[in-house]
Amino acid sequence: MDEIKMDEIKTPNDSTGDTSSQEFLTRAVATVGSGLPHPPSMDEEFGSAINMDKPERKASQAKSKRLHAGASKLFGDDYNLTEFYFVVFAACLIALNSGFVNGTTMSGYLIGGVAGTSRNPDSQMVAGFAGSYTNTATALQEHQWERYSYNLCLILSYMFGSFIAAMICPHAKPYVIEPKYGPTFMIGGTFLLAASFLAINELPSRYIFFLVTASNGIQNGIASIYSANLIRCTLTGATTDIAIVIAQAINGNYKGFARGCVLSLIVFFFWLGGILAFWGVREFTTYTLLINAGLFYMCGFTLVFYLVKEVGVSFHDALFGTWHWKKVLKKLDTADGDLTKEKLIQIFDDIDAAGDGSGDIDLDELVFGLKKAEVMMKDHQARKLFRAADENGDGVISREEWESLANKVL
């Protein structure tokens, strides 16, 4: 029987929000045999060390244990190696892009040497807005209405970008790929493309900064939703958290160490983006934002090709976000044909009959039953399936709970 793919499954404890059919589907994708690729888990990574020489094996095992402990603290036990590397890589790329954009808009070279005014400044920070809030307060007191309206619009532009991300992906769950993430990145890239056009044609700078700020809001909105607020490119919070982690580590508390490492990477790549912007904006001047627009489109198309290759949706559906997890599930096969609601229910009956026949199954029965049925599943995957089906959290799965799961995903 094919190996079960459980790495996309999320549970009620993994996120907040409603328990829609899409959420249940991501919990139970490929319950019995999947034609979709199975990314290597941390257990598999650890197990690959068995064939090494003894000293090399010990070093590899120690490294894997440290990586496993750190990743578990960030993502919980229900993660895999691909997910871990993907999130860290995405964090670094987004931070680099944010640092580059911010360095470009603050340089003064983007506007082409035009003298700035309170309404159309020649430079602007677009990665943080504490200053803009302060500026609205002082401008209001001094009756500087142009300065007040400009800073207010800057704040609203960032909120608008985040609003777009949430409106397009209203039911997104942490560490679950949302069908419309790709198109949302495309919108952010289009905002930057429009800002580039305005800069090249030396149009009013305020519109350039509003568009760039909105694209940052889209980017950070997606990053925050997907990573459960781990990836944040407004660095005030990240810097605060790093300082807290350092202080705790000095006093022997290492619980936040893994999070501190990821946040340190984010800060470093943001800083690196500022260095690259120093050279890039002097070389490309008003054309510099085209680079950032390209990065946004690259992120979007990367998600599209990932969905086509790994999930099996069509290019058109991946590009426009018109696919659904329910469609993906219906493409899965079992050993004797397509996966159906009846087959999912039969899995429960077989496991219960092989156990104590009480009508409920506990975690041990689930693990034993799956192994007896020669279903290849890691223990952490079985725990993930169990928590997904156990709606009331009483420690056992009833047949009604299993049927509810089947009805919502098929």
Buried (B, 14 or more C-beta within 10 A) or exposed (E): EBBBBBBBBBBBEBBEEEBEBBBBBBBBBBBBBBEBEBBEBBBEBBBEBEEEEEEEBEEBBEEBEEBBEBBBBBBBEBBBBBBBEBBBEBBBBBBBBBBBBBBBBBBBBBBBEEEEBBEBBBBBBBBBBEEBEEBBEEBBEEEBEEBBBBBBBBBBBBBBBBBBBBEBBEBBBBBBBBBBBBBBBBBBBBBBBBBBBBBBEEBBBBBBBBBBBBBBBBBBBBBBBBBBEBBBBBBEEBEEBBEBBEEBBEEEEBEBBBBBBBBBBBBBBBBBBBEBBBEBBEEBBBBBBBBBBBBBBBBBBBBBEBBBEBBBBEEEBBBBBBBBBBBBBEBBBBEEEEBEBEBBBEBBEBBBEBBEEEEBBBBEBBBBBBEEBEBEBBEBBBBBBBBBBBBEEEEBBBBEBBBBBBEBBB
